[in-house]
Amino acid sequence: NLATAVHEQGRYKEAEELFSQCLNAKKTRLGDAHPDTLNSMNNFAVALKQQGKYKEAEKLYRQCLDARKTLLGDAHPDTLGSMNNLAIVLRKAVEKQGSKADS
């Protein structure tokens, strides 16, 4: 899709807006817990993470993880992927905090 293509080109701010629009449209059409909505939520969080917006990304990753646990179960590959994504953004946030403390 267009948002993914823009994201892959490194145009993260533009991709963020496109992912946001996509997520909102899917929430409206499919509901908050639909697998396609959750995929869009994850993609939006990736775009936020790439821009260093770790708190915003963390919030979306947590929502996605919680919904996937409920919908798919704890051991589903998508749930595990969400768990991994959350762990990565939490690590990035800690690293960012550490670099601020070193300054």
DRENPA-673398 format. One record per atom (N, C-alpha, C, CB): residue in three letters; residue number from 1; chain; y, x, z; atom name. Coordinates in steps of 0.02 Angstrom, whole numbers, padded with zeros to 5 digits, always signed. Glycine has a CB too. Layout:
BEGIN
> ALA | NUM | A | Y | X | Z | CA
...
This chain:
BEGIN
> ASN | 1 | A | -00059 | +00041 | +00000 | N
> ASN | 1 | A | +00000 | +00000 | +00000 | CA
> ASN | 1 | A | +00062 | +00043 | +00000 | C
> ASN | 1 | A | +00000 | -00047 | +00060 | CB
> LEU | 2 | A | +00118 | +00012 | -00011 | N
> LEU | 2 | A | +00181 | +00049 | -00018 | CA
> LEU | 2 | A | +00199 | +00088 | +00044 | C
> LEU | 2 | A | +00238 | +00001 | -00036 | CB
> ALA | 3 | A | +00191 | +00058 | +00102 | N
> ALA | 3 | A | +00209 | +00092 | +00165 | CA
> ALA | 3 | A | +00168 | +00156 | +00174 | C
> ALA | 3 | A | +00198 | +00046 | +00225 | CB
> THR | 4 | A | +00105 | +00152 | +00158 | N
> THR | 4 | A | +00061 | +00211 | +00164 | CA
> THR | 4 | A | +00082 | +00265 | +00115 | C
> THR | 4 | A | -00012 | +00192 | +00153 | CB
> ALA | 5 | A | +00098 | +00246 | +00054 | N
> ALA | 5 | A | +00119 | +00295 | +00004 | CA
> ALA | 5 | A | +00184 | +00329 | +00025 | C
> ALA | 5 | A | +00129 | +00261 | -00064 | CB
> VAL | 6 | A | +00231 | +00290 | +00051 | N
> VAL | 6 | A | +00295 | +00318 | +00074 | CA
> VAL | 6 | A | +00283 | +00365 | +00133 | C
> VAL | 6 | A | +00344 | +00261 | +00094 | CB
> HIS | 7 | A | +00239 | +00344 | +00178 | N
> HIS | 7 | A | +00222 | +00385 | +00236 | CA
> HIS | 7 | A | +00191 | +00451 | +00215 | C
> HIS | 7 | A | +00174 | +00347 | +00283 | CB
> GLU | 8 | A | +00145 | +00449 | +00167 | N
> GLU | 8 | A | +00112 | +00509 | +00144 | CA
> GLU | 8 | A | +00160 | +00557 | +00109 | C
> GLU | 8 | A | +00056 | +00491 | +00096 | CB
> GLN | 9 | A | +00217 | +00532 | +00086 | N
> GLN | 9 | A | +00268 | +00574 | +00056 | CA
> GLN | 9 | A | +00314 | +00605 | +00109 | C
> GLN | 9 | A | +00310 | +00533 | +00006 | CB
> GLY | 10 | A | +00301 | +00588 | +00172 | N
> GLY | 10 | A | +00341 | +00615 | +00227 | CA
> GLY | 10 | A | +00406 | +00578 | +00239 | C
> GLY | 10 | A | +00357 | +00686 | +00213 | CB
> ARG | 11 | A | +00413 | +00520 | +00209 | N
> ARG | 11 | A | +00473 | +00479 | +00218 | CA
> ARG | 11 | A | +00460 | +00430 | +00276 | C
> ARG | 11 | A | +00491 | +00439 | +00151 | CB
> TYR | 12 | A | +00457 | +00459 | +00336 | N
> TYR | 12 | A | +00433 | +00423 | +00394 | CA
> TYR | 12 | A | +00478 | +00365 | +00416 | C
> TYR | 12 | A | +00425 | +00471 | +00451 | CB
> LYS | 13 | A | +00543 | +00374 | +00413 | N
> LYS | 13 | A | +00589 | +00321 | +00434 | CA
> LYS | 13 | A | +00581 | +00260 | +00388 | C
> LYS | 13 | A | +00662 | +00346 | +00433 | CB
> GLU | 14 | A | +00578 | +00273 | +00323 | N
> GLU | 14 | A | +00569 | +00219 | +00275 | CA
> GLU | 14 | A | +00500 | +00186 | +00285 | C
> GLU | 14 | A | +00575 | +00246 | +00203 | CB
> ALA | 15 | A | +00450 | +00227 | +00296 | N
> ALA | 15 | A | +00383 | +00200 | +00308 | CA
> ALA | 15 | A | +00381 | +00158 | +00372 | C
> ALA | 15 | A | +00331 | +00258 | +00314 | CB
> GLU | 16 | A | +00417 | +00180 | +00422 | N
> GLU | 16 | A | +00420 | +00142 | +00485 | CA
> GLU | 16 | A | +00445 | +00071 | +00472 | C
> GLU | 16 | A | +00466 | +00177 | +00536 | CB
> GLU | 17 | A | +00498 | +00065 | +00433 | N
> GLU | 17 | A | +00525 | -00001 | +00418 | CA
> GLU | 17 | A | +00475 | -00044 | +00379 | C
> GLU | 17 | A | +00591 | +00006 | +00379 | CB
> LEU | 18 | A | +00442 | -00014 | +00331 | N
> LEU | 18 | A | +00393 | -00050 | +00291 | CA
> LEU | 18 | A | +00333 | -00072 | +00334 | C
> LEU | 18 | A | +00369 | -00008 | +00232 | CB
> PHE | 19 | A | +00309 | -00026 | +00376 | N
> PHE | 19 | A | +00253 | -00044 | +00420 | CA
> PHE | 19 | A | +00273 | -00100 | +00469 | C
> PHE | 19 | A | +00230 | +00018 | +00460 | CB
> SER | 20 | A | +00335 | -00097 | +00493 | N
> SER | 20 | A | +00359 | -00150 | +00538 | CA
> SER | 20 | A | +00360 | -00218 | +00503 | C
> SER | 20 | A | +00429 | -00132 | +00564 | CB
> GLN | 21 | A | +00385 | -00219 | +00442 | N
> GLN | 21 | A | +00387 | -00281 | +00404 | CA
> GLN | 21 | A | +00316 | -00307 | +00392 | C
> GLN | 21 | A | +00423 | -00270 | +00337 | CB
> CYS | 22 | A | +00272 | -00262 | +00375 | N
> CYS | 22 | A | +00202 | -00281 | +00362 | CA
> CYS | 22 | A | +00170 | -00310 | +00425 | C
> CYS | 22 | A | +00162 | -00220 | +00336 | CB
> LEU | 23 | A | +00180 | -00276 | +00481 | N
> LEU | 23 | A | +00152 | -00299 | +00544 | CA
> LEU | 23 | A | +00178 | -00369 | +00561 | C
> LEU | 23 | A | +00168 | -00250 | +00601 | CB
> ASN | 24 | A | +00242 | -00379 | +00555 | N
> ASN | 24 | A | +00271 | -00444 | +00572 | CA
> ASN | 24 | A | +00244 | -00499 | +00526 | C
> ASN | 24 | A | +00347 | -00442 | +00566 | CB
> ALA | 25 | A | +00236 | -00484 | +00462 | N
> ALA | 25 | A | +00209 | -00533 | +00416 | CA
> ALA | 25 | A | +00136 | -00550 | +00433 | C
> ALA | 25 | A | +00214 | -00507 | +00344 | CB
> LYS | 26 | A | +00098 | -00500 | +00450 | N
> LYS | 26 | A | +00027 | -00513 | +00466 | CA
> LYS | 26 | A | +00021 | -00551 | +00532 | C
> LYS | 26 | A | -00011 | -00447 | +00471 | CB
> LYS | 27 | A | +00063 | -00536 | +00580 | N
> LYS | 27 | A | +00062 | -00574 | +00643 | CA
> LYS | 27 | A | +00076 | -00648 | +00629 | C
> LYS | 27 | A | +00114 | -00546 | +00693 | CB
> THR | 28 | A | +00124 | -00660 | +00586 | N
> THR | 28 | A | +00143 | -00729 | +00569 | CA
> THR | 28 | A | +00087 | -00765 | +00532 | C
> THR | 28 | A | +00207 | -00730 | +00527 | CB
> ARG | 29 | A | +00058 | -00731 | +00484 | N
> ARG | 29 | A | +00006 | -00762 | +00442 | CA
> ARG | 29 | A | -00063 | -00764 | +00473 | C
> ARG | 29 | A | +00002 | -00726 | +00377 | CB
> LEU | 30 | A | -00081 | -00709 | +00507 | N
> LEU | 30 | A | -00150 | -00701 | +00530 | CA
> LEU | 30 | A | -00159 | -00706 | +00606 | C
> LEU | 30 | A | -00177 | -00636 | +00506 | CB
> GLY | 31 | A | -00105 | -00696 | +00642 | N
> GLY | 31 | A | -00109 | -00696 | +00715 | CA
> GLY | 31 | A | -00111 | -00625 | +00742 | C
> GLY | 31 | A | -00170 | -00734 | +00738 | CB
> ASP | 32 | A | -00099 | -00619 | +00806 | N
> ASP | 32 | A | -00094 | -00554 | +00839 | CA
> ASP | 32 | A | -00159 | -00515 | +00842 | C
> ASP | 32 | A | -00068 | -00563 | +00908 | CB
> ALA | 33 | A | -00215 | -00550 | +00844 | N
> ALA | 33 | A | -00279 | -00516 | +00856 | CA
> ALA | 33 | A | -00323 | -00509 | +00794 | C
> ALA | 33 | A | -00317 | -00553 | +00909 | CB
> HIS | 34 | A | -00297 | -00525 | +00737 | N
> HIS | 34 | A | -00336 | -00518 | +00675 | CA
> HIS | 34 | A | -00346 | -00444 | +00659 | C
> HIS | 34 | A | -00302 | -00555 | +00616 | CB
> PRO | 35 | A | -00404 | -00424 | +00635 | N
> PRO | 35 | A | -00416 | -00354 | +00619 | CA
> PRO | 35 | A | -00364 | -00323 | +00571 | C
> PRO | 35 | A | -00484 | -00346 | +00589 | CB
> ASP | 36 | A | -00342 | -00361 | +00522 | N
> ASP | 36 | A | -00291 | -00335 | +00476 | CA
> ASP | 36 | A | -00224 | -00324 | +00512 | C
> ASP | 36 | A | -00281 | -00383 | +00417 | CB
> THR | 37 | A | -00208 | -00369 | +00558 | N
> THR | 37 | A | -00147 | -00361 | +00598 | CA
> THR | 37 | A | -00152 | -00298 | +00640 | C
> THR | 37 | A | -00135 | -00423 | +00642 | CB
> LEU | 38 | A | -00210 | -00287 | +00670 | N
> LEU | 38 | A | -00220 | -00229 | +00712 | CA
> LEU | 38 | A | -00217 | -00164 | +00672 | C
> LEU | 38 | A | -00287 | -00233 | +00750 | CB
> ASN | 39 | A | -00242 | -00165 | +00611 | N
> ASN | 39 | A | -00236 | -00107 | +00567 | CA
> ASN | 39 | A | -00163 | -00092 | +00552 | C
> ASN | 39 | A | -00275 | -00117 | +00502 | CB
> SER | 40 | A | -00124 | -00144 | +00540 | N
> SER | 40 | A | -00053 | -00135 | +00527 | CA
> SER | 40 | A | -00017 | -00109 | +00589 | C
> SER | 40 | A | -00021 | -00200 | +00504 | CB
> MET | 41 | A | -00037 | -00133 | +00647 | N
> MET | 41 | A | -00008 | -00109 | +00709 | CA
> MET | 41 | A | -00022 | -00034 | +00718 | C
> MET | 41 | A | -00035 | -00149 | +00769 | CB
> ASN | 42 | A | -00083 | -00015 | +00704 | N
> ASN | 42 | A | -00102 | +00056 | +00709 | CA
> ASN | 42 | A | -00061 | +00098 | +00660 | C
> ASN | 42 | A | -00177 | +00065 | +00696 | CB
> ASN | 43 | A | -00054 | +00075 | +00599 | N
> ASN | 43 | A | -00016 | +00112 | +00549 | CA
> ASN | 43 | A | +00058 | +00119 | +00569 | C
> ASN | 43 | A | -00021 | +00077 | +00481 | CB
> PHE | 44 | A | +00085 | +00067 | +00597 | N
> PHE | 44 | A | +00154 | +00069 | +00621 | CA
> PHE | 44 | A | +00161 | +00121 | +00677 | C
> PHE | 44 | A | +00177 | -00001 | +00645 | CB
> ALA | 45 | A | +00113 | +00121 | +00722 | N
> ALA | 45 | A | +00114 | +00170 | +00777 | CA
> ALA | 45 | A | +00109 | +00241 | +00751 | C
> ALA | 45 | A | +00056 | +00156 | +00825 | CB
> VAL | 46 | A | +00070 | +00252 | +00699 | N
> VAL | 46 | A | +00064 | +00319 | +00669 | CA
> VAL | 46 | A | +00133 | +00341 | +00643 | C
> VAL | 46 | A | +00012 | +00319 | +00611 | CB
> ALA | 47 | A | +00168 | +00296 | +00609 | N
> ALA | 47 | A | +00234 | +00313 | +00583 | CA
> ALA | 47 | A | +00283 | +00330 | +00639 | C
> ALA | 47 | A | +00261 | +00255 | +00540 | CB
> LEU | 48 | A | +00278 | +00293 | +00694 | N
> LEU | 48 | A | +00321 | +00307 | +00751 | CA
> LEU | 48 | A | +00304 | +00375 | +00781 | C
> LEU | 48 | A | +00314 | +00252 | +00804 | CB
> LYS | 49 | A | +00240 | +00388 | +00788 | N
> LYS | 49 | A | +00218 | +00452 | +00817 | CA
> LYS | 49 | A | +00243 | +00511 | +00774 | C
> LYS | 49 | A | +00141 | +00454 | +00822 | CB
> GLN | 50 | A | +00239 | +00504 | +00709 | N
> GLN | 50 | A | +00260 | +00558 | +00664 | CA
> GLN | 50 | A | +00334 | +00574 | +00672 | C
> GLN | 50 | A | +00246 | +00538 | +00591 | CB
> GLN | 51 | A | +00372 | +00527 | +00697 | N
> GLN | 51 | A | +00444 | +00538 | +00707 | CA
> GLN | 51 | A | +00460 | +00559 | +00779 | C
> GLN | 51 | A | +00482 | +00474 | +00690 | CB
> GLY | 52 | A | +00408 | +00569 | +00819 | N
> GLY | 52 | A | +00418 | +00589 | +00888 | CA
> GLY | 52 | A | +00437 | +00531 | +00934 | C
> GLY | 52 | A | +00471 | +00640 | +00891 | CB
> LYS | 53 | A | +00427 | +00470 | +00912 | N
> LYS | 53 | A | +00443 | +00411 | +00952 | CA
> LYS | 53 | A | +00380 | +00392 | +00992 | C
> LYS | 53 | A | +00467 | +00351 | +00907 | CB
> TYR | 54 | A | +00363 | +00436 | +01039 | N
> TYR | 54 | A | +00299 | +00431 | +01073 | CA
> TYR | 54 | A | +00293 | +00369 | +01118 | C
> TYR | 54 | A | +00287 | +00492 | +01113 | CB
> LYS | 55 | A | +00346 | +00351 | +01152 | N
> LYS | 55 | A | +00343 | +00292 | +01196 | CA
> LYS | 55 | A | +00331 | +00228 | +01155 | C
> LYS | 55 | A | +00408 | +00285 | +01237 | CB
> GLU | 56 | A | +00366 | +00222 | +01100 | N
> GLU | 56 | A | +00357 | +00163 | +01057 | CA
> GLU | 56 | A | +00286 | +00163 | +01027 | C
> GLU | 56 | A | +00409 | +00162 | +01001 | CB
> ALA | 57 | A | +00264 | +00221 | +01005 | N
> ALA | 57 | A | +00197 | +00225 | +00976 | CA
> ALA | 57 | A | +00144 | +00210 | +01029 | C
> ALA | 57 | A | +00185 | +00295 | +00946 | CB
> GLU | 58 | A | +00155 | +00237 | +01089 | N
> GLU | 58 | A | +00107 | +00224 | +01144 | CA
> GLU | 58 | A | +00100 | +00150 | +01157 | C
> GLU | 58 | A | +00130 | +00260 | +01208 | CB
> LYS | 59 | A | +00156 | +00115 | +01159 | N
> LYS | 59 | A | +00153 | +00042 | +01171 | CA
> LYS | 59 | A | +00111 | +00007 | +01119 | C
> LYS | 59 | A | +00225 | +00013 | +01172 | CB
> LEU | 60 | A | +00121 | +00023 | +01056 | N
> LEU | 60 | A | +00082 | -00009 | +01002 | CA
> LEU | 60 | A | +00009 | +00012 | +01005 | C
> LEU | 60 | A | +00112 | +00009 | +00934 | CB
> TYR | 61 | A | -00004 | +00076 | +01017 | N
> TYR | 61 | A | -00073 | +00098 | +01023 | CA
> TYR | 61 | A | -00109 | +00063 | +01080 | C
> TYR | 61 | A | -00076 | +00174 | +01033 | CB
> ARG | 62 | A | -00075 | +00053 | +01136 | N
> ARG | 62 | A | -00107 | +00018 | +01192 | CA
> ARG | 62 | A | -00122 | -00055 | +01174 | C
> ARG | 62 | A | -00061 | +00021 | +01254 | CB
> GLN | 63 | A | -00074 | -00088 | +01141 | N
> GLN | 63 | A | -00085 | -00157 | +01120 | CA
> GLN | 63 | A | -00144 | -00162 | +01072 | C
> GLN | 63 | A | -00022 | -00186 | +01087 | CB
> CYS | 64 | A | -00146 | -00116 | +01026 | N
> CYS | 64 | A | -00200 | -00114 | +00977 | CA
> CYS | 64 | A | -00267 | -00102 | +01011 | C
> CYS | 64 | A | -00186 | -00061 | +00923 | CB
> LEU | 65 | A | -00269 | -00054 | +01056 | N
> LEU | 65 | A | -00331 | -00038 | +01091 | CA
> LEU | 65 | A | -00355 | -00098 | +01132 | C
> LEU | 65 | A | -00320 | +00023 | +01137 | CB
> ASP | 66 | A | -00311 | -00129 | +01169 | N
> ASP | 66 | A | -00330 | -00187 | +01210 | CA
> ASP | 66 | A | -00358 | -00243 | +01166 | C
> ASP | 66 | A | -00270 | -00212 | +01250 | CB
> ALA | 67 | A | -00324 | -00256 | +01111 | N
> ALA | 67 | A | -00346 | -00310 | +01067 | CA
> ALA | 67 | A | -00413 | -00293 | +01034 | C
> ALA | 67 | A | -00294 | -00324 | +01012 | CB
> ARG | 68 | A | -00422 | -00231 | +01014 | N
> ARG | 68 | A | -00485 | -00211 | +00983 | CA
> ARG | 68 | A | -00542 | -00213 | +01033 | C
> ARG | 68 | A | -00479 | -00142 | +00952 | CB
> LYS | 69 | A | -00530 | -00194 | +01094 | N
> LYS | 69 | A | -00582 | -00198 | +01145 | CA
> LYS | 69 | A | -00605 | -00271 | +01153 | C
> LYS | 69 | A | -00557 | -00171 | +01214 | CB
> THR | 70 | A | -00557 | -00316 | +01155 | N
> THR | 70 | A | -00573 | -00387 | +01162 | CA
> THR | 70 | A | -00609 | -00414 | +01101 | C
> THR | 70 | A | -00510 | -00427 | +01175 | CB
> LEU | 71 | A | -00584 | -00397 | +01043 | N
> LEU | 71 | A | -00610 | -00424 | +00980 | CA
> LEU | 71 | A | -00675 | -00391 | +00958 | C
> LEU | 71 | A | -00559 | -00416 | +00926 | CB
> LEU | 72 | A | -00679 | -00325 | +00965 | N
> LEU | 72 | A | -00734 | -00288 | +00935 | CA
> LEU | 72 | A | -00782 | -00256 | +00986 | C
> LEU | 72 | A | -00706 | -00234 | +00892 | CB
> GLY | 73 | A | -00759 | -00249 | +01047 | N
> GLY | 73 | A | -00800 | -00216 | +01098 | CA
> GLY | 73 | A | -00781 | -00143 | +01107 | C
> GLY | 73 | A | -00874 | -00221 | +01080 | CB
> ASP | 74 | A | -00802 | -00115 | +01162 | N
> ASP | 74 | A | -00783 | -00046 | +01180 | CA
> ASP | 74 | A | -00812 | +00007 | +01135 | C
> ASP | 74 | A | -00806 | -00032 | +01250 | CB
> ALA | 75 | A | -00869 | -00005 | +01104 | N
> ALA | 75 | A | -00903 | +00048 | +01066 | CA
> ALA | 75 | A | -00892 | +00043 | +00991 | C
> ALA | 75 | A | -00977 | +00045 | +01080 | CB
> HIS | 76 | A | -00853 | -00005 | +00968 | N
> HIS | 76 | A | -00841 | -00012 | +00896 | CA
> HIS | 76 | A | -00800 | +00048 | +00871 | C
> HIS | 76 | A | -00804 | -00078 | +00881 | CB
> PRO | 77 | A | -00814 | +00072 | +00811 | N
> PRO | 77 | A | -00777 | +00130 | +00785 | CA
> PRO | 77 | A | -00701 | +00120 | +00783 | C
> PRO | 77 | A | -00800 | +00145 | +00715 | CB
> ASP | 78 | A | -00677 | +00060 | +00768 | N
> ASP | 78 | A | -00605 | +00048 | +00767 | CA
> ASP | 78 | A | -00576 | +00052 | +00838 | C
> ASP | 78 | A | -00589 | -00021 | +00737 | CB
> THR | 79 | A | -00613 | +00027 | +00887 | N
> THR | 79 | A | -00590 | +00032 | +00956 | CA
> THR | 79 | A | -00587 | +00105 | +00978 | C
> THR | 79 | A | -00637 | -00008 | +01003 | CB
> LEU | 80 | A | -00639 | +00142 | +00961 | N
> LEU | 80 | A | -00640 | +00213 | +00978 | CA
> LEU | 80 | A | -00584 | +00252 | +00943 | C
> LEU | 80 | A | -00708 | +00244 | +00961 | CB
> GLY | 81 | A | -00569 | +00233 | +00881 | N
> GLY | 81 | A | -00514 | +00263 | +00846 | CA
> GLY | 81 | A | -00448 | +00250 | +00880 | C
> GLY | 81 | A | -00511 | +00238 | +00774 | CB
> SER | 82 | A | -00439 | +00188 | +00905 | N
> SER | 82 | A | -00379 | +00171 | +00942 | CA
> SER | 82 | A | -00373 | +00211 | +01006 | C
> SER | 82 | A | -00377 | +00096 | +00957 | CB
> MET | 83 | A | -00430 | +00220 | +01039 | N
> MET | 83 | A | -00431 | +00260 | +01100 | CA
> MET | 83 | A | -00410 | +00332 | +01086 | C
> MET | 83 | A | -00502 | +00258 | +01132 | CB
> ASN | 84 | A | -00435 | +00359 | +01032 | N
> ASN | 84 | A | -00418 | +00426 | +01011 | CA
> ASN | 84 | A | -00343 | +00432 | +00994 | C
> ASN | 84 | A | -00460 | +00448 | +00951 | CB
> ASN | 85 | A | -00318 | +00383 | +00957 | N
> ASN | 85 | A | -00247 | +00384 | +00939 | CA
> ASN | 85 | A | -00202 | +00381 | +01001 | C
> ASN | 85 | A | -00231 | +00325 | +00893 | CB
> LEU | 86 | A | -00221 | +00341 | +01049 | N
> LEU | 86 | A | -00183 | +00337 | +01111 | CA
> LEU | 86 | A | -00184 | +00404 | +01147 | C
> LEU | 86 | A | -00210 | +00281 | +01156 | CB
> ALA | 87 | A | -00242 | +00434 | +01151 | N
> ALA | 87 | A | -00248 | +00499 | +01184 | CA
> ALA | 87 | A | -00204 | +00551 | +01150 | C
> ALA | 87 | A | -00321 | +00523 | +01184 | CB
> ILE | 88 | A | -00202 | +00551 | +01085 | N
> ILE | 88 | A | -00161 | +00599 | +01048 | CA
> ILE | 88 | A | -00087 | +00589 | +01063 | C
> ILE | 88 | A | -00173 | +00593 | +00972 | CB
> VAL | 89 | A | -00064 | +00527 | +01062 | N
> VAL | 89 | A | +00008 | +00515 | +01075 | CA
> VAL | 89 | A | +00026 | +00531 | +01147 | C
> VAL | 89 | A | +00026 | +00442 | +01058 | CB
> LEU | 90 | A | -00020 | +00519 | +01193 | N
> LEU | 90 | A | -00006 | +00537 | +01263 | CA
> LEU | 90 | A | -00001 | +00613 | +01271 | C
> LEU | 90 | A | -00062 | +00509 | +01309 | CB
> ARG | 91 | A | -00045 | +00649 | +01236 | N
> ARG | 91 | A | -00043 | +00722 | +01238 | CA
> ARG | 91 | A | +00023 | +00747 | +01208 | C
> ARG | 91 | A | -00103 | +00753 | +01200 | CB
> LYS | 92 | A | +00043 | +00718 | +01152 | N
> LYS | 92 | A | +00105 | +00738 | +01120 | CA
> LYS | 92 | A | +00165 | +00726 | +01166 | C
> LYS | 92 | A | +00115 | +00699 | +01054 | CB
> ALA | 93 | A | +00164 | +00670 | +01201 | N
> ALA | 93 | A | +00219 | +00654 | +01247 | CA
> ALA | 93 | A | +00222 | +00705 | +01304 | C
> ALA | 93 | A | +00211 | +00583 | +01276 | CB
> VAL | 94 | A | +00165 | +00725 | +01330 | N
> VAL | 94 | A | +00163 | +00775 | +01383 | CA
> VAL | 94 | A | +00188 | +00842 | +01357 | C
> VAL | 94 | A | +00090 | +00783 | +01411 | CB
> GLU | 95 | A | +00167 | +00860 | +01297 | N
> GLU | 95 | A | +00191 | +00923 | +01267 | CA
> GLU | 95 | A | +00266 | +00922 | +01257 | C
> GLU | 95 | A | +00156 | +00935 | +01199 | CB
> LYS | 96 | A | +00292 | +00865 | +01237 | N
> LYS | 96 | A | +00365 | +00858 | +01227 | CA
> LYS | 96 | A | +00401 | +00866 | +01294 | C
> LYS | 96 | A | +00382 | +00790 | +01195 | CB
> GLN | 97 | A | +00373 | +00836 | +01346 | N
> GLN | 97 | A | +00402 | +00843 | +01413 | CA
> GLN | 97 | A | +00401 | +00915 | +01436 | C
> GLN | 97 | A | +00365 | +00798 | +01464 | CB
> GLY | 98 | A | +00345 | +00949 | +01422 | N
> GLY | 98 | A | +00338 | +01019 | +01441 | CA
> GLY | 98 | A | +00388 | +01063 | +01406 | C
> GLY | 98 | A | +00269 | +01043 | +01427 | CB
> SER | 99 | A | +00400 | +01049 | +01343 | N
> SER | 99 | A | +00448 | +01090 | +01305 | CA
> SER | 99 | A | +00519 | +01078 | +01330 | C
> SER | 99 | A | +00443 | +01075 | +01230 | CB
> LYS | 100 | A | +00534 | +01018 | +01353 | N
> LYS | 100 | A | +00600 | +01004 | +01381 | CA
> LYS | 100 | A | +00609 | +01041 | +01447 | C
> LYS | 100 | A | +00610 | +00928 | +01392 | CB
> ALA | 101 | A | +00555 | +01044 | +01487 | N
> ALA | 101 | A | +00559 | +01078 | +01552 | CA
> ALA | 101 | A | +00567 | +01153 | +01543 | C
> ALA | 101 | A | +00495 | +01063 | +01593 | CB
> ASP | 102 | A | +00540 | +01180 | +01488 | N
> ASP | 102 | A | +00545 | +01252 | +01475 | CA
> ASP | 102 | A | +00614 | +01272 | +01451 | C
> ASP | 102 | A | +00493 | +01272 | +01424 | CB
> SER | 103 | A | +00651 | +01224 | +01426 | N
> SER | 103 | A | +00718 | +01239 | +01398 | CA
> SER | 103 | A | +00769 | +01253 | +01451 | C
> SER | 103 | A | +00742 | +01181 | +01355 | CB
